[in-house]
Amino acid sequence: MTESKCAPASWWTVRDTPIGSLLLAATRQGLVNVVFHADRLVVPAAVRRLAGRFDGAAIRVGDGGAPLESAPHLAEAARQIDAYFAGRLKRFDLPLDWSFSGGFNHRVLLELAAGVPYGEVVGYQTLADRVGEPGAARAVGVAMGSNPLPVVVACHRVVESGGGIGGFGGGLETKRTLLALEGVLPEPLF
């Protein structure tokens, strides 16, 4: 099958979840981006970034756009995100497009995805050690902050070695909610 030069390079949709709206974006290679707080200000910026990166229109699917099934990787990502938040999925099994990650950050994110399963946490320093960079705990924190695939590549599972929760690009309440969903922290009282 040959692809038309006019075929879109990326597709996106927004999913409502217990941590708020998430923008999911995919390419022909796989899921490429998960964006927190997908509201009327965040969505246009994320879509412009997709269109700029992939030299073409980022096409909206589902919810008023083309049918979700027209973007198979995106449809599967949406299905798995929904199952994760419903407590039916403990491991994402999706093709990932790492176009928004490279170098050290990419190495750290690959180790995180492969080596820190659902319901477990790892310290920034331990993750630095695992990628062969024992002095790079702070750089691991930067890599977590630049993670283009949060939730799926679970940067919420990276915590401070001393027991603190650490930071999180989606906000600390979001991190607490994700860790509670996975049974690492108790559910918030209110």
Sequence and secondary structure as in RCSB ss.txt:
>XXXX:A:sequence
MTESKCAPASWWTVRDTPIGSLLLAATRQGLVNVVFHADRLVVPAAVRRLAGRFDGAAIRVGDGGAPLESAPHLA
EAARQIDAYFAGRLKRFDLPLDWSFSGGFNHRVLLELAAGVPYGEVVGYQTLADRVGEPGAARAVGVAMGSNPLP
VVVACHRVVESGGGIGGFGGGLETKRTLLALEGVLPEPLF
>XXXX:A:secstr
    TTS SEEEEEEEETTEEEEEEE SSSEEEEESS STTHHHHHHHHHHHHTTS EEEBSTTSB GGGSHHHH
HHHHHHHHHHTT  SS    B  TT  HHHHHHHHHHHHH  TT  EEHHHHHHHTT TT HHHHHHHHHT SST
TTS GGGEE TTS     TT HHHHHHHHHHTTSS     
